Amino acid sequence: MPVDPATAVQRLMQSDEHIIAATVLKGKKIVYSTDNWDISGDIDRVVSSWMGQNAQFIMVSGVKYSTLTIEAERLVAMSYKGEGYIVAAKDDEHALIVYLDPDGYGLGAAMDVQRAVGSMSSQGPYMSGDTQMGQSTARTGGMGSMGGASNIDSQLQGEIRAFLDWIKAEEGLAGYINYYLQQNDAQIISELSKIYNELRQIFGV
């Protein structure tokens, strides 16, 4: 039985403490919003960018968020300046847009947001609450064998592809690295150096 938007949002925020604001839409009409977030002036632009599926960034409450992944049913974007994430998901009935604080993880929250959308649907949930990443493809609709690992979840594969797209995008990984190099941020540069060395070890290069 579908839950009302307020209940779906409440449960979602309880499951992830980094989700601190949310708005539920039907079409472009707001049917529920947390008291701490008014994005009514941004809805048209965000929805239009989302529908086009090729926007490199979106603007919400005057903050620019670079898109990490943008697909028909979900959107994940991150602020260049460490101001958090925008994560959204939709089905044929509702769309849910949430804000995560800077300590959150947008790509990880996307699946929970999709579940929350599904819980409001009269067609049944998008994904059961006990579905875990990496379960058999028979349950998760995953793709076939990849490198012999047939139990890799299609959602996880999608995350990796989205990450690769973000690396290649003009305002993706290269943009972030250039930004912090220009800021001469010693801590970030040091961490990037560690990651670079770890990646070289993983791939043997």
matplotlib code that plots the C-alpha trace (Angstrom):
import matplotlib.pyplot as plt

x = [0.0, 1.5, 2.5, 1.8, 4.7, 5.3, 5.7, 8.0, 10.2, 10.2, 11.4, 14.0, 15.5, 15.5, 17.5, 20.1, 21.0, 22.7, 19.4, 18.2, 15.6, 13.2, 10.5, 7.9, 6.4, 3.6, 4.5, 5.9, 3.5, 4.9, 2.8, 5.0, 8.2, 10.1, 9.7, 13.4, 13.5, 11.7, 12.8, 9.6, 11.4, 13.9, 11.5, 10.9, 14.6, 15.6, 12.9, 13.7, 17.4, 16.6, 14.3, 16.9, 19.4, 22.4, 22.8, 26.3, 25.0, 21.8, 21.1, 19.2, 18.7, 21.5, 24.0, 25.6, 25.6, 27.6, 25.8, 27.4, 24.7, 21.6, 19.1, 15.4, 14.6, 17.4, 19.7, 22.7, 24.6, 27.4, 28.4, 31.9, 32.5, 31.5, 28.0, 26.4, 24.4, 21.1, 19.7, 16.4, 14.4, 11.0, 8.5, 5.3, 3.6, 6.0, 9.4, 11.5, 14.3, 16.5, 19.4, 22.3, 24.8, 28.4, 29.2, 26.7, 27.3, 25.0, 25.6, 25.0, 21.8, 20.3, 19.0, 17.3, 15.7, 14.4, 13.0, 11.2, 9.6, 8.6, 7.0, 4.6, 3.6, 0.3, 2.1, 4.2, 7.8, 10.6, 12.7, 12.1, 13.6, 15.7, 17.3, 21.0, 23.7, 25.4, 22.4, 21.7, 20.6, 17.3, 16.2, 17.8, 17.4, 21.1, 23.1, 24.7, 28.2, 30.9, 34.4, 33.0, 31.2, 27.6, 26.3, 27.3, 24.2, 23.2, 22.7, 26.4, 27.4, 25.4, 27.2, 30.6, 29.5, 28.3, 31.6, 33.5, 31.2, 31.9, 35.7, 35.4, 33.1, 34.5, 33.0, 33.7, 36.8, 39.3, 37.3, 37.4, 41.2, 41.9, 39.8, 41.7, 45.0, 44.2, 43.1, 46.5, 44.6, 47.4, 45.1, 43.0, 46.1, 47.8, 44.7, 44.5, 48.1, 47.4, 44.4, 46.5, 49.1, 46.5, 44.9, 48.2, 48.8, 45.4, 45.9, 49.6, 50.7]
y = [0.0, 3.4, 5.8, 9.6, 11.9, 13.2, 9.7, 8.7, 11.7, 11.2, 7.6, 8.6, 11.3, 8.8, 6.3, 8.8, 11.6, 13.6, 14.1, 17.3, 18.7, 17.3, 18.2, 15.9, 16.7, 15.5, 16.8, 20.2, 20.8, 20.6, 18.3, 18.2, 20.0, 20.0, 23.3, 24.1, 24.2, 26.3, 25.5, 26.5, 29.1, 26.4, 23.6, 24.5, 24.8, 21.7, 19.5, 20.8, 20.1, 16.7, 15.8, 16.9, 14.4, 16.4, 19.3, 19.6, 21.4, 22.6, 25.6, 25.2, 28.1, 30.0, 27.2, 25.5, 21.7, 19.7, 16.6, 13.3, 11.3, 12.3, 9.7, 9.4, 8.2, 9.8, 12.7, 13.2, 16.5, 17.8, 21.3, 22.3, 24.3, 21.6, 22.8, 19.3, 17.3, 17.3, 13.8, 13.2, 10.2, 9.8, 7.4, 7.8, 9.4, 11.3, 13.0, 13.4, 15.9, 15.9, 17.9, 16.2, 18.0, 18.1, 15.0, 12.9, 10.7, 11.5, 8.5, 6.2, 8.0, 7.7, 4.2, 5.1, 8.1, 5.8, 3.4, 6.4, 7.3, 3.7, 3.6, 6.4, 4.6, 2.9, 0.5, -0.9, -0.1, 0.5, -1.8, -3.8, -2.4, -5.5, -5.6, -5.3, -4.3, -7.3, -9.7, -12.1, -10.7, -12.6, -10.4, -7.1, -7.2, -7.0, -7.3, -10.6, -11.7, -9.0, -10.4, -13.6, -11.8, -12.5, -11.3, -7.7, -5.5, -3.5, -0.5, -0.8, -1.0, 2.1, 3.9, 3.0, 4.2, 7.4, 7.8, 7.4, 10.0, 12.4, 11.8, 12.7, 15.7, 19.2, 20.1, 16.7, 15.3, 17.5, 20.6, 19.7, 18.9, 22.2, 24.1, 22.7, 23.2, 26.8, 27.1, 25.5, 23.3, 21.2, 18.7, 17.9, 17.8, 15.3, 13.1, 13.2, 12.1, 9.1, 8.1, 8.4, 6.1, 3.6, 3.5, 2.9, 0.0, -1.5, -1.5, -2.2, 0.9]
z = [0.0, -1.0, 1.7, 1.6, 0.6, 4.1, 5.5, 2.6, 3.2, 7.0, 6.6, 4.1, 6.3, 9.2, 7.1, 6.1, 8.5, 5.8, 3.9, 5.5, 3.1, 0.5, -2.0, -3.6, -7.0, -9.2, -12.6, -11.7, -8.8, -5.3, -3.2, -0.2, 1.0, 4.3, 6.1, 5.7, 1.9, -0.6, -4.2, -5.9, -8.0, -9.3, -10.1, -13.8, -14.6, -12.6, -14.2, -17.7, -17.2, -15.9, -18.8, -21.3, -19.6, -20.9, -18.5, -17.0, -14.0, -12.2, -10.1, -6.8, -4.3, -6.0, -5.7, -8.8, -8.6, -11.3, -12.5, -11.6, -13.2, -15.1, -16.3, -17.0, -13.5, -11.4, -11.0, -8.8, -8.7, -6.4, -5.5, -6.6, -3.5, -1.0, -0.4, -0.6, -3.1, -4.9, -5.5, -7.3, -8.5, -10.2, -11.6, -13.5, -10.5, -8.3, -8.3, -5.2, -4.9, -1.8, -0.4, 1.3, 3.5, 2.4, 4.6, 2.6, -0.4, -3.3, -5.5, -2.5, -1.5, -5.0, -4.4, -1.1, -2.9, -5.6, -3.0, -1.3, -4.6, -5.1, -1.7, -2.8, -6.0, -6.4, -8.7, -5.9, -4.7, -7.1, -5.1, -1.9, 1.3, 1.8, -1.6, -1.3, -3.8, -5.4, -5.1, -7.9, -11.3, -11.1, -8.2, -9.2, -13.0, -13.3, -16.5, -17.4, -16.5, -16.5, -16.2, -14.7, -11.8, -12.7, -9.4, -9.9, -9.5, -12.6, -10.3, -9.2, -12.9, -13.5, -10.7, -12.2, -15.7, -14.2, -12.4, -15.7, -17.3, -14.5, -14.9, -18.6, -18.2, -18.5, -15.1, -13.6, -11.9, -13.9, -12.9, -9.2, -9.3, -11.1, -8.6, -5.6, -7.3, -7.9, -4.3, -3.3, -0.8, 0.7, 2.3, -0.8, -3.0, -0.6, -0.5, -4.4, -4.5, -2.3, -4.4, -7.6, -6.2, -5.0, -8.5, -10.1, -7.7, -8.4, -12.2, -12.1, -14.0]

ax = plt.figure().add_subplot(projection="3d")
ax.plot(x, y, z, "-o")
ax.set_aspect("equal")
plt.show()
